[in-house]
């Protein structure tokens, strides 16, 4: 928290740090009282309800980038609602226990949990704060699906799903990645040498770690475009809204961290600004509804997305 203390926590949607003290040899950190985390929402959200959350997370990452800090552990349970009763779409980024200066990034260090781990971290490549943008992309997909976009219990299945949905990493990434051969191998055919994903059996043999079987209940997505028809459109949600959301996810989940969208550019993305809507009267009315969605009353939120009756609140974190 040493660098983030210089930021306005409310403006950049970061948890407010109050003080620290020692108790029985433990360092205790005191933070503001927040509401439930995003992991414990009990229903998926439509893309217009995800929009204000996405915008606030982009503000948070813009602030962290300004002070040259990576969070490195962005996932639904590290994002909390400020107060569902007073402001149902207001969130803050929490838990900076794994945060580090961007200057301390070293290829080969393992960050981020399985399922939320950026390709450059998986492959052992140089990385930057762009890994947090990947974490946000996975988190927004979770809010839409009410499930993880990539498997979280098996590193091999995570990579397999990544390749099926987003394609192979570039030859450059695979050539220079310290861990590329954990997941991929060279194969020679009539066209020359190419990389391919290991089979589950090859992964198990090479890494002495069992590759889990694909869960029967989990569908294989061939592309992020498959999200367009994953569920029925919600209230005040159009096909154009969902397409814009999917295009936004594609920018966040670019396999190349150097080409991944930045926080400041993300804030200007059509999904965030609503500029994809035409100037037809019906769409102008829809644009107004989409942009003020965060002004819904708590009663509207509770009716559409009921949460646990008693929210888990957090005010004191004991660590170290």
N, C-alpha and C positions, 0 to 999 in steps of 0.2 A: 504494500500500500504506500511505500515511500514516495513513489512518483505520482500516483493517482491522487494523492492528497492535494496536489496543486490544482486539480480540476474541480469545477463546480459540479458536485455529484448529481444534483437535481437536473441541471441542464443537460448533462451527458448520460443520464439514466444509469448511474452507478450507485451501488449501495453506499450510504453515508457511514463513514467510520468516525466514532466518537472518541474513544480512548482505549488504552491498554493498561493492564496491571498484572502482577504476578500473584498467584495463589497456590500454596503448597508446591512450589517449584514449577508450576505451569504458567505459561504466558496466556493471559486471557484478553481477547479482543472484543470490544463492545461496538455493535452496529445498530442502526435504526431498526425498529420493529416493522417487519413486512408481512405480507399475507402468504397465500399458497404458491408453490412453485408450479411451473408449466407442466411438469411431469404428471401432476395430479389433477389436471383437467380430465374430466371423465368422458368427453365427447370431442370429436374432431371439430375444427373451426372452418367456416367457409373463408374464401380468400380475402373478402372485404374485412373480415374481423382480424385476419392475420396481418393486414397491411399496417395498422398503427403500431403493432408489436414489432414488425420488421423495421419500420422507420426509427423507432426508439433504439433498437439494437444497432442500427447503422450509426446513429448519433454516439452511442457508447463506444463503438470501435473507432469512430473518427477522433474522439477524445483520447483513447488509448494510443492511437497512431501519433497524435500530436506530442505525446510524452514518451514515445518510442518504447511502448510496453506491449507485450503479447499476453493475452489471458491464458491461452493454450488448453482450456478445459470448458469450452462453451458446449452446453447440452441443456435439455429442458429443465433439469433439476437445479441448474445454476442460474436460472432466470426466474424472478419472483414477481408476482403481482404486488403492487404497492398497497392497494386497498380495493378489493372487489366491491365493497359496499359504496365507496365514494367515487371511484374511478376505475371501472372494470377492465379497461384496456391499457392502463398505465403499468409499466414493468420496469424492473431494474436488474442489472447484471450484478451477480454476487460471486463470492468465493474466489478470492485472488491468491489462494494458497499455492497454486501452480504457476502464477504469473512470473514473467521474467523479462528483462530488457531484450529488445530485438537484437542488440549487439552481442548478446550471449548465445545466440542461436548457433548450434554446431551440428553439421550433418551426422546422423546416426543416433542422436538423442531421441528418445521415445516420448512423445507428447500425445495428448488426446486419447479418450477411451475408444475401444473398438466400436466401429459403427459410426464414429464421428471423427475419425482420423483422416487427415488430408493425404492425398497420394504421395506428396513429397516427403511426408513423415514416414509413411508406410515403406517407401522405397529407399529411405536413407539419403535423401537429397538435401541440398541447402534449402532452407525455408525462412519464412518471414512472418509478419503479422497476417499475411494472407491465409494462414491456416485457420485463423479465427473466422474469416469470411466463410470458409468451408464449414466450420462448426455451426454457423448461423444458418447456412443453407440446409444442413441436415435437420436442424431444429425446426425450421419453418415447415419442412416436409413432414416432420413428426406431428406438428399441429394440424396439418391438413389430413393426414392419414390416421391419426391417433395410433400410430405405430412407427417404428423406426424404418427409415428408408433403406438402410443397409443393415444386415444382420449384426448383432452386437455380442454374440456369444462365441464366434469363431472368426479368427483373422482371415482364414482362407475363404470362407463364404462371403465375408465383407468384400474381399478383392474380386472374387468371382462375380458378385452382384455389380460391383463398380464397372467391371469390364463389359458385362452384358448390357448395362444401362447407358454407359457413357463412352464405351470404346476402350481400346488399348492405350496405355500411356505411350508417349512418343518414343522413338528409337533412342533419342538423346537421353531421356529420363531413364530408360531401361539400361542403357550402356553405362551411365555414370552412377546409378543408384547403388549404394552399399548393400542393400537388401533385395535387389531385383531378383536374384536367383533363389530367393526364398519362395517366390511365387511364380516365376517365369523361367523359361529355358530357351536356348537357341535350337532351331530346327532347320536343317538344310533340305531344300527341295530343288526342283528344276528352275525355280526363279531365284535361287540364291539362299542366303541365310536370313531367317526371320525369327522373331520372338513369338512365343505362344504361352498361354497360361498353363501351368502344370495341371494335370488331372488330380483329383483328390488322392488317389493312390500314390502318385509321384510326390505330391506335397507331403503326405504322411511319411513316406520313406526318406525323403531328403531332410526333413526337419525334425523327424522323430517326435512328431506331434500330430495327433489324430485330427483329420479334417472331418468335421461333423457333416451329417447328411442334411440336405435341404429340407426344411420343415414342410410337411404336406399342406399345411394351412396357408403357407406363404406363397403368393403369386410371384412369378418371374416377370419383372418389368423389362421390356426390351428397349425402352426409351423413357425419358421423363415425359414425353408427349402422351404416354399411356395414362398419366394422371388426369388428363382431360375428361376421361369417362370413368374414373374410378368410383364416382358417387354422383348422385343427383345434384343438380344445382340448388344452392340454398336460397333463402330469402334475399332479395336485392342483389343476387349474384347472377352474372351473365356469362356466356361462353367467352366473351371478350375479356372479362375479368380473369377467368381461369387461364386463358392463353397468356395474358400478361404475367400472371403469377408464375407460370411454367417457364416463360422466357427469363424471368428474374432468377429463378432457381438455376437455370442453365448458366447464367453469369456467375453465380455464387459457387457453383459446382464445376467450374472449369478445371480440367485435370492438371493444367499447367498453372502453378501458383503465380508465376510472373504475368500471366495473362488474365488472371482472375480479377473481377471487378473490385475497385477500391471503395471504401466507405463513402467518400465524397461523391463519386460517380454513381454509386448505388442510390444515394438520396435524390439523384436526378433521373433515375430510371422511370420509364413510363408507368410501371406497376405502382411505384410509390407516389408519383405525382398525379396519376390519372390522366395523363395527356394522350393516352391511346384512345380515349373516347372521342367519337366524332362530335361535330357541332349540331347534329340533329336534335330537335327539341326533346325527344324521348330520352336520348343519351345524356343531354345536359341535366335533365332531372335525375337520371341515374347517377351521374357524376357527383351531384350534390349529395345524394344519399350515401354514396361510397365514401366521400371525403369527411362526412360528419359522423360516420359510424361509431367513432369512439365516444360520441356524446350520448349514446344510448344510456338509458337509465339502468341502475342496478337491477330493477325488476325485470326489464327486458332481457338482460344477461342471464338472470337466474332462470327465467322461463325457457330460454332456448338452450342454455348450457348449464344445467344444474351441477353444482359442485358438492363436495362433502359438506355436510351441515356445519361441522366445526372445522374451520380452516387451521392448518398448521402454521403457527407464527414463529418467527425467529428474531430474537433480540440480542442474544449473547452467544458468542462462539468461543469455545475453549479449545485451544490448539497448542501444538508444540509441547 
